[in-house]
């Protein structure tokens, strides 16, 4: 371990672990010699209902549907925060927002936080980020570059506003601007394919973070033409609904390009692939009403910036041939904070207890060998004038919106239409108590 890394660990502000079933299980090493390549594919503002494997019929996603057929679909995979920067920070660190301190888009990931890349490097992994790294424009602290967070190489967007551009004029290779032309997923998938083809003899961690279908509604005309006229448009001269479909179609095509690189290099068999999204689809102005029109988060209520199911329940697939069951649909609950310790377990890497990772090693759950651990999971969204909290244990979810509290059985009522607090008073009170204990662990 480098001296700089030790220094960062010594500066880390520690907090007391909360007891009982809320604490995550210990992280164990993976099987000796397993050491898979790891490919994390992250979409941006992609709703649960935007993919074929979750029932989308109005456009096609054959490549992620192929992943679903070759792996396991998780119907209850939750992001850690319904917003870009915090959700990515939780993914990378395996920690809740209140512990990694990234609670808004304006806050950068603090340098003392340990990422997946930093955890995997001591296990011999080559690490790269291709795509979006969320630097908050309004942060008061310094900007931490991904090269300082365990990534050997990077190519993509460093600035949040820059990542609105689907036709960028430049991207960053490391710290330097590099001129580019074309559509973002084409550029990123080509870079990812080149990386895969160059890494045949040693394990890699590739974090491929697309920006589709986030914010600006833009797509190549040849893809828009596939859907033009299929949807009602407010202004036929601006076919936003067709363009939204085209964005997802093109991203799926580009994911197929990356998966083809795995196939052609013979790496697919021993590559653990996870596909998911950072948060639910948005109904905000930049989206031009497209996610609303397409009911992208359906069948759930809520959206990005909401702790209702539509904001936090994500489309998700895990594929690892011969280890993760193919063609399976799982109702086990997975939280985005689980990804970091699960990747570490697959790689045979250690997760140091001093990092205070909140997530659990879910590798056996992904492989169909065990149920999800009995625990309470948490969310908070207390910024931009919002005040929402949530706690979930099994099928029951406590949702607090300002002073109002609701208890939902999200298995039998996934639309969160009927509170059952009066029917299950002990569960209702218990989740409130769990939430209070969790909030007391917040790092200030």
C-alpha positions, 0 to 999 in steps of 0.5 A: 500500500502506498504512503499516500494511501496510508496518509489518506486512511489516517485522515479519514473521519471515522464514525461509529458503526450502528449495531444489529441487523443494520450493519453489513456483513463482513466481506470475504475473499472470492474463490482463489484463482477466480479473478474475473475481469469486471465491467460496470456499465452505468446508464444515466437517468435510464428508467426501470421501464426503459429496457426490453427485459423489463417489458419495454415494447416501443423500442428495442434493446437487444444487447442488454436483453441478451445480457439478461438472457445470459445472466440474472435480472434483479427486479429489486435493485436500488440505487443509493441516491436519486441524483447523479453525483451522490449515486456514483459516489455510493457506487464507487465507495460502497457507502451511504451518502451520509458516510461518504459526504456526497449528498448533492451534485455540487460536492466532489468525492472527498480524496480520503474516500476509497473507491472500487478501483483503489480496492482492486488495484492491490489485487493486480487489476488494471483499472480504467474509467471511460465516460462520466466522472461527476465533478460538481461545479459549485463545490467549495473544496478541491477537485479530486481527479479519478486518477487520484482515486485508483484509476490507471487511465481515464477518458471521458467527461470530468465536468457535470455540465460538459456531460450534458453534451451528447456531441462533445467537441472534446473529452479528457484523456487523463488530465488533458483535453482531446478533440473528438467528433461523433455521438458520445456512446459511439466514442465511449464504446469504441474506447472501451472496445480498444481497452478490452482488446489491449488487456488480454493477459491481466484482469481489469476493472472497466467502469463504463459510464454512459451519459444516455439518456440524460438531459439534452435529447439528442441522437443520430438522425439514422436512429431517430428515423427508426422511431419518427412517426411512431409516437405522438409529438407536441411539435412534429418538427422536434420529435423528442419522443422519437429521439429519446427512444433513439438515444436508448437504442443507440446506447444499446447498440454501443453496449453490444459493441463492447460485449462483442469485444469481450467475445472476440478476445475470449474474455467474456467467459471470465468477465463479470458484467453489471448493467444498471442506471444511476437513478430513475428517469427525470421529468425535468425541463431538459428531458422535454417531457419524453420520460413522462410520455414514455412512462419510463419509470413505470409501473412505479411512482416517482422520478429522479430526485424522489425516494419513491420506487420510480426514483430509486428502483433500477433496471439491473442485470448481472452476467458471469457465465457459469457462475451467475445463473442464466435466464433467471429473474431474482426478487432479492434486494440489492442496494448500490452500496453492495457493488463495491464489496461484491466486486472486491469479493469476486476479485479476491481483494480485501475491503479494509474495515477502516474504510467503514463500507456499508454495503454487503458482499452479495456475490452469493446472492448474484450467483443464486446461492443465498438470499439477500441478508436480513437488514434495513436499507436507507436513503436520504434526499435532503437538499434542493429544498427536498426533505425525504427519507426512506428505510426498507426491510424486506418488503416493507418500506418506510417513506418520510416526506417532510412531516408525513410518513407512510409504510408500503408493502412494495412487493404487493403494492409496488406503486406505493398507493396504499399505506399499511402503517395501521396494519403493521404498527410494529414494523412501522415503529421499528423502521422509524427507530432504525432510521433514527439510529442511522441518521445519528451516524452521519459524518459532519 
